[in-house]
Amino acid sequence: MWPFRGASAGLGPRGERLAMRHLRQGGLKILARNYRCPAGEIDLIALDRSSRAESGAETLVFVEVKTRASDRYTDPSAAVDADKRRRVERAASHYLAERGGGGFNVRFDIVSIVAAPGERPRIEHIPQAF
């Protein structure tokens, strides 16, 4: 691995901070960041209380954040392939078992961020992405 990672070195953590702020502004409460377990990792775990009115239960939202400096070749959300989805779903199952997630709805979202140098970041929240 190269000792110098260049300008993209802080892109992931910056994207997660932007995603947290965006989700909070949308009414979600952030419960965890970078949750790790033997089954894998989840970037953000949030609580969506707005679902209580329609379904009678709040929703735990497991969020995969993908940040890129450019979307020239593909949208960042395209990086969430079937293998990554399975890993996130396994980690979510672990989280639910560990914390007694019964009584909650569950949703898997993607937050796609393009943070081109010198430009305002473009953030897209994709609820129920998988």
Backbone as numpy.savetxt, mean C-alpha at the origin, in Angstrom:
# Nx Ny Nz CAx CAy CAz Cx Cy Cz
26.00 -5.84 -5.01 25.16 -4.66 -5.01 26.05 -3.42 -5.01
25.64 -2.43 -5.74 26.40 -1.19 -5.83 26.33 -0.44 -4.50
27.44 0.17 -4.08 27.42 0.94 -2.84 26.63 2.24 -2.99
26.46 2.71 -4.21 25.74 3.95 -4.45 24.50 3.64 -5.26
23.33 3.97 -4.71 22.09 3.64 -5.39 21.51 4.80 -6.17
22.12 5.93 -6.11 21.66 7.06 -6.93 20.43 7.76 -6.36
19.78 8.52 -7.24 18.66 9.37 -6.82 17.44 8.58 -6.38
17.34 7.32 -6.78 16.15 6.54 -6.43 16.24 5.92 -5.04
17.35 6.10 -4.34 17.55 5.45 -3.05 16.46 5.77 -2.05
15.97 6.98 -1.99 14.95 7.35 -1.03 13.55 7.37 -1.60
13.39 6.88 -2.82 12.11 6.97 -3.50 11.02 6.13 -2.82
11.34 4.90 -2.40 10.36 4.03 -1.76 9.81 4.62 -0.46
10.68 5.00 0.48 10.18 5.59 1.72 9.42 6.90 1.49
9.88 7.70 0.53 9.18 8.95 0.21 7.78 8.63 -0.33
7.69 7.63 -1.19 6.40 7.22 -1.73 5.46 6.74 -0.64
5.98 6.00 0.32 5.14 5.53 1.43 4.61 6.69 2.26
5.46 7.69 2.49 4.99 8.87 3.24 3.91 9.61 2.47
4.10 9.76 1.15 3.08 10.42 0.32 1.78 9.61 0.32
1.90 8.29 0.24 0.72 7.42 0.24 -0.03 7.53 1.57
0.71 7.55 2.68 0.06 7.68 3.99 -0.72 8.98 4.07
-0.11 10.06 3.65 -0.80 11.36 3.70 -2.04 11.34 2.81
-1.91 10.78 1.62 -3.04 10.71 0.68 -4.19 9.88 1.27
-3.86 8.74 1.87 -4.89 7.89 2.45 -5.56 8.55 3.64
-4.76 9.21 4.48 -5.34 9.94 5.62 -6.31 11.02 5.14
-5.91 11.74 4.10 -6.79 12.78 3.56 -8.08 12.18 3.00
-8.02 10.92 2.59 -9.20 10.22 2.10 -10.03 9.59 3.21
-9.64 9.81 4.46 -10.43 9.33 5.59 -9.96 8.03 6.21
-8.88 7.44 5.73 -8.39 6.20 6.31 -7.47 6.48 7.48
-7.48 5.58 8.45 -6.58 5.67 9.60 -5.45 4.67 9.39
-4.22 5.13 9.43 -3.06 4.25 9.23 -2.81 3.49 10.53
-2.80 2.16 10.44 -2.56 1.31 11.60 -1.12 0.82 11.68
-0.50 0.59 10.52 0.86 0.06 10.50 1.55 0.44 9.20
2.87 0.56 9.31 3.70 0.82 8.13 4.81 -0.22 8.12
5.06 -0.80 6.94 6.09 -1.82 6.77 5.92 -2.99 7.74
4.71 -3.52 7.79 4.43 -4.70 8.60 5.18 -5.89 8.01
5.95 -6.56 8.87 6.72 -7.72 8.43 6.36 -8.93 9.28
6.31 -10.08 8.61 6.04 -11.34 9.28 6.72 -12.43 8.47
6.70 -13.68 8.94 7.34 -14.75 8.16 6.74 -14.92 6.76
5.50 -14.52 6.58 4.83 -14.70 5.28 5.17 -13.61 4.27
5.70 -12.47 4.73 6.03 -11.38 3.81 5.92 -10.01 4.45
5.70 -9.01 3.62 5.66 -7.62 4.09 4.48 -6.90 3.44
3.91 -5.99 4.21 2.84 -5.13 3.71 3.27 -3.70 3.95
3.20 -2.87 2.90 3.67 -1.49 3.02 2.86 -0.70 4.03
1.53 -0.71 3.89 0.66 0.03 4.80 -0.56 -0.80 5.13
-1.01 -0.66 6.37 -2.28 -1.26 6.79 -3.11 -0.12 7.35
-4.34 -0.01 6.85 -5.19 1.11 7.24 -6.57 0.61 7.64
-7.32 1.48 8.29 -8.68 1.19 8.67 -9.60 2.16 7.96
-10.58 1.60 7.25 -11.59 2.41 6.56 -12.90 2.26 7.31
-13.25 3.30 8.03 -14.47 3.26 8.84 -15.72 3.55 8.02
-15.55 4.08 6.82 -16.71 4.48 6.01 -17.56 3.28 5.58
-16.98 2.09 5.58 -17.73 0.91 5.14 -18.73 0.44 6.18
-18.61 0.93 7.40 -19.51 0.49 8.48 -20.97 0.79 8.16
-21.24 1.95 7.55 -22.62 2.33 7.26 -23.27 1.40 6.25
-22.51 0.98 5.24 -23.11 0.14 4.20 -23.05 -1.35 4.50
-22.00 -1.82 5.15 -21.87 -3.27 5.37 -21.96 -3.68 6.83
-21.97 -2.70 7.73 -22.05 -3.03 9.15 -20.71 -3.33 9.79
-19.64 -3.29 9.01 -18.31 -3.56 9.56 -17.29 -2.61 8.94
-16.28 -2.27 9.74 -15.19 -1.47 9.22 -14.30 -2.36 8.34
-13.46 -1.74 7.54 -12.63 -2.49 6.59 -11.15 -2.29 6.90
-10.44 -3.43 7.03 -8.98 -3.38 7.10 -8.47 -3.35 5.67
-7.61 -2.37 5.39 -7.11 -2.17 4.04 -5.61 -2.46 4.03
-5.22 -3.43 3.22 -3.82 -3.79 3.05 -3.35 -3.13 1.76
-2.34 -2.27 1.89 -1.96 -1.39 0.78 -0.54 -1.69 0.30
-0.42 -1.92 -0.99 0.89 -2.04 -1.63 1.17 -0.70 -2.31
2.31 -0.10 -1.98 2.70 1.19 -2.55 3.79 0.96 -3.58
3.59 1.49 -4.77 4.61 1.40 -5.82 4.94 2.82 -6.28
6.21 3.17 -6.16 6.66 4.50 -6.51 7.75 4.40 -7.57
7.63 5.22 -8.58 8.62 5.27 -9.64 8.95 6.73 -9.95
10.12 6.96 -10.49 10.52 8.30 -10.89 9.91 8.66 -12.24
9.43 7.64 -12.97 8.86 7.88 -14.29 7.87 6.76 -14.61
6.88 7.09 -15.40 5.96 6.05 -15.89 6.13 5.88 -17.39
7.31 6.21 -17.86 7.59 6.18 -19.30 7.34 4.80 -19.91
7.72 3.76 -19.21 7.58 2.42 -19.77 6.35 1.68 -19.27
5.96 1.94 -18.04 4.78 1.27 -17.47 4.32 2.01 -16.22
3.08 1.86 -15.90 2.52 2.43 -14.68 3.10 1.67 -13.48
3.42 2.35 -12.39 3.98 1.66 -11.23 3.11 0.50 -10.72
1.78 0.64 -10.80 0.91 -0.42 -10.29 1.08 -1.73 -11.06
1.59 -1.67 -12.28 1.82 -2.88 -13.06 2.87 -3.78 -12.43
3.68 -3.24 -11.53 4.71 -4.03 -10.85 4.12 -4.96 -9.79
2.85 -4.81 -9.49 2.20 -5.69 -8.52 1.65 -6.89 -9.29
2.53 -7.85 -9.50 2.17 -9.03 -10.28 1.50 -10.08 -9.39
1.14 -11.21 -9.97 0.42 -12.26 -9.25 1.23 -12.78 -8.06
2.54 -12.91 -8.21 3.38 -13.39 -7.12 3.37 -12.40 -5.95
3.50 -11.11 -6.26 3.47 -10.09 -5.21 2.12 -10.07 -4.52
1.05 -10.22 -5.27 -0.30 -10.24 -4.69 -0.43 -11.42 -3.72
0.06 -12.58 -4.10 0.00 -13.75 -3.21 0.77 -13.51 -1.92
1.96 -12.89 -2.03 2.75 -12.61 -0.83 2.03 -11.63 0.10
1.42 -10.60 -0.48 0.68 -9.63 0.34 -0.53 -10.31 0.99
-1.23 -11.15 0.24 -2.39 -11.86 0.80 -1.98 -12.79 1.93
-0.85 -13.49 1.79 -0.37 -14.37 2.87 0.01 -13.55 4.11
0.68 -12.42 3.89 1.05 -11.57 5.03 -0.21 -11.01 5.70
-1.22 -10.67 4.92 -2.48 -10.17 5.48 -3.15 -11.25 6.31
-3.14 -12.49 5.84 -3.73 -13.59 6.61 -3.00 -13.75 7.94
-1.69 -13.60 7.91 -0.89 -13.67 9.14 -1.28 -12.54 10.09
-1.40 -11.34 9.56 -1.79 -10.17 10.38 -3.16 -10.41 11.02
-4.11 -10.88 10.24 -5.46 -11.11 10.75 -5.47 -12.19 11.82
-4.72 -13.26 11.63 -4.66 -14.34 12.61 -3.98 -13.87 13.90
-2.94 -13.07 13.72 -2.16 -12.57 14.86 -2.96 -11.58 15.71
-3.81 -10.80 15.07 -4.52 -9.73 15.76 -6.03 -9.96 15.89
-6.49 -11.11 15.50 -7.92 -11.40 15.61 -8.74 -10.48 14.74
-8.60 -10.60 13.43 -9.25 -9.71 12.48 -10.69 -10.03 12.19
-11.30 -10.92 12.96 -12.70 -11.25 12.73 -13.58 -10.02 12.91
-14.63 -9.95 12.15 -15.55 -8.82 12.25 -15.21 -7.65 11.34
-14.11 -7.75 10.63 -13.71 -6.70 9.70 -13.89 -7.18 8.27
-14.24 -6.28 7.39 -14.12 -6.54 5.97 -12.64 -6.42 5.63
-12.21 -6.99 4.52 -10.81 -6.92 4.11 -10.76 -6.45 2.66
-9.79 -5.56 2.39 -9.63 -5.02 1.05 -8.14 -4.89 0.75
-7.78 -5.08 -0.52 -6.40 -4.93 -0.96 -6.33 -3.80 -1.98
-5.58 -2.77 -1.65 -5.45 -1.58 -2.50 -4.02 -1.43 -2.99
-3.88 -0.65 -4.05 -2.56 -0.23 -4.53 -2.56 1.29 -4.56
-1.46 1.88 -4.12 -1.23 3.31 -4.33 -0.05 3.41 -5.27
-0.30 3.98 -6.44 0.70 4.14 -7.49 1.15 5.60 -7.50
2.47 5.81 -7.42 3.00 7.17 -7.35 4.10 7.34 -8.40
3.98 8.40 -9.17 5.05 8.80 -10.09 5.60 10.10 -9.53
6.85 10.04 -9.07 7.50 11.19 -8.45 8.69 11.61 -9.30
8.39 12.23 -10.43 9.45 12.67 -11.34 10.19 13.86 -10.72
11.51 13.89 -10.85 12.28 15.01 -10.31 11.78 16.35 -10.85
11.59 17.29 -9.94 11.17 18.63 -10.33 9.68 18.77 -10.61
8.91 17.71 -10.44 7.47 17.76 -10.68 6.70 17.37 -9.43
5.47 17.82 -9.36 4.59 17.41 -8.26 4.25 15.92 -8.44
4.36 15.12 -7.38 4.06 13.69 -7.51 2.61 13.45 -7.93
2.43 12.46 -8.81 1.08 12.03 -9.22 0.74 10.78 -8.42
-0.35 10.85 -7.69 -0.75 9.76 -6.82 -2.09 9.20 -7.29
-2.13 7.88 -7.45 -3.38 7.22 -7.81 -3.66 6.12 -6.80
-4.80 6.22 -6.13 -5.24 5.20 -5.18 -6.20 4.26 -5.91
-5.89 2.98 -5.91 -6.71 1.99 -6.60 -7.32 1.05 -5.54
-8.54 1.37 -5.08 -9.19 0.49 -4.09 -9.56 -0.84 -4.73
-9.56 -1.89 -3.91 -9.93 -3.24 -4.36 -9.16 -3.64 -5.61
-7.86 -3.38 -5.60 -7.01 -3.67 -6.76 -6.86 -5.17 -7.00
-6.97 -5.94 -5.92 -6.89 -7.40 -6.05 -7.57 -8.06 -4.88
